[in-house]
């Protein structure tokens, strides 16, 4: 077997590495959805990644990388349940696992698209609304603390955040 490193002299290797790196969140979500406990999910993800890297030649450029990686990960989960002599939280058939895998793919894609739309909409907000959103959702400030810091009433800030949420919701829906 050719032991050539992925990053050297292989024109598809950087593309493969980018695809694999971009799917880590999805693969972790899939592992958890299939019933692997959070304490073991990183190990199963690592096993899937090792298989994917060692079998890079089996991936055909231009095909659906996520589908291939999902199948590999599903098999790594089944192997985990066999070798650890554990059962998933619910005893599921392979057909049910396939359906869960498909649904996780669909949901993950939908969520990623919505987050992309949200990011675009957040960039359109005026600075005072952006700072409010940042303080509340990123920094975890309470509305009361934000109101005090801005020397505004709690009621006014509550109404403003409600209007901003509605603006963001409307903006996201227009992009769909």
RAJOGI-V26176 format. One record per residue. N is the residue number from 1. RES is the residue in one letter. NEAR is the number of other C-alpha atoms within 12 Angstrom. D_FIRST is the distance of its C-alpha to the first C-alpha in Angstrom with 2 decimals. Layout:
((N,RES,NEAR,D_FIRST) (N,RES,NEAR,D_FIRST))
This chain:
((1,X,7,0.00) (2,X,10,3.79) (3,X,14,6.14) (4,X,14,9.01) (5,X,17,11.91) (6,X,23,13.42) (7,X,17,16.64) (8,X,12,15.83) (9,X,11,15.69) (10,X,17,14.84) (11,X,13,18.19) (12,X,20,17.65) (13,X,24,16.37) (14,X,19,19.96) (15,X,20,21.15) (16,X,32,18.65) (17,X,24,19.64) (18,X,17,23.25) (19,X,29,23.00) (20,X,32,21.52) (21,X,21,24.15) (22,X,17,26.85) (23,X,30,26.26) (24,X,27,26.50) (25,X,24,30.20) (26,X,33,29.82) (27,X,41,27.09) (28,X,37,29.29) (29,X,30,32.28) (30,X,43,30.52) (31,X,43,29.56) (32,X,28,33.18) (33,X,32,34.54) (34,X,40,32.73) (35,X,29,34.53) (36,X,33,32.26) (37,X,25,34.68) (38,X,17,34.60) (39,X,12,34.05) (40,X,21,30.62) (41,X,28,29.60) (42,X,25,27.78) (43,X,23,25.57) (44,X,36,24.78) (45,X,37,24.12) (46,X,23,21.72) (47,X,27,19.83) (48,X,34,19.76) (49,X,29,18.64) (50,X,18,15.71) (51,X,24,14.62) (52,X,33,15.33) (53,X,28,13.42) (54,X,21,10.21) (55,X,21,10.73) (56,X,31,12.11) (57,X,19,10.80) (58,X,16,13.08) (59,X,26,16.00) (60,X,16,18.07) (61,X,18,20.04) (62,X,12,23.71) (63,X,13,23.56) (64,X,17,25.01) (65,X,28,22.67) (66,X,34,25.24) (67,X,26,25.36) (68,X,30,21.62) (69,X,39,21.65) (70,X,40,24.84) (71,X,29,23.48) (72,X,34,20.53) (73,X,41,23.17) (74,X,39,25.56) (75,X,27,23.20) (76,X,34,22.59) (77,X,40,26.41) (78,X,30,26.88) (79,X,22,24.48) (80,X,29,26.51) (81,X,26,29.70) (82,X,14,28.48) (83,X,12,27.16) (84,X,17,30.04) (85,X,11,32.44) (86,X,18,33.97) (87,X,20,35.23) (88,X,23,35.40) (89,X,13,38.90) (90,X,14,39.65) (91,X,15,38.34) (92,X,17,36.77) (93,X,14,35.40) (94,X,16,32.04) (95,X,12,34.14) (96,X,16,35.93) (97,X,27,32.72) (98,X,24,31.64) (99,X,20,35.06) (100,X,26,34.82) (101,X,35,31.44) (102,X,24,33.03) (103,X,21,36.12) (104,X,29,34.31) (105,X,31,32.51) (106,X,19,35.90) (107,X,18,37.75) (108,X,25,35.25) (109,X,19,35.40) (110,X,16,39.20) (111,X,17,39.51) (112,X,19,37.33) (113,X,18,39.54) (114,X,22,42.69) (115,X,20,41.62) (116,X,18,40.97) (117,X,23,44.45) (118,X,25,45.96) (119,X,19,44.53) (120,X,18,46.09) (121,X,27,49.37) (122,X,27,49.50) (123,X,18,49.33) (124,X,18,52.44) (125,X,22,54.54) (126,X,15,57.34) (127,X,13,56.79) (128,X,17,59.18) (129,X,26,57.35) (130,X,23,53.94) (131,X,22,55.21) (132,X,34,56.60) (133,X,31,53.33) (134,X,22,51.39) (135,X,23,53.91) (136,X,23,53.98) (137,X,17,50.36) (138,X,12,48.38) (139,X,14,50.70) (140,X,14,52.09) (141,X,18,55.70) (142,X,21,58.30) (143,X,29,60.55) (144,X,22,63.48) (145,X,20,61.96) (146,X,28,60.93) (147,X,23,64.44) (148,X,16,66.04) (149,X,16,63.88) (150,X,17,64.77) (151,X,14,68.40) (152,X,17,68.29) (153,X,17,69.34) (154,X,19,66.86) (155,X,16,68.08) (156,X,18,67.44) (157,X,28,63.87) (158,X,22,63.25) (159,X,18,64.58) (160,X,24,62.54) (161,X,29,59.23) (162,X,18,60.12) (163,X,18,60.77) (164,X,28,57.56) (165,X,24,55.52) (166,X,15,57.25) (167,X,21,56.59) (168,X,29,52.87) (169,X,22,52.83) (170,X,17,54.67) (171,X,23,52.40) (172,X,23,49.24) (173,X,16,50.85) (174,X,14,51.82) (175,X,17,48.21) (176,X,14,47.06))
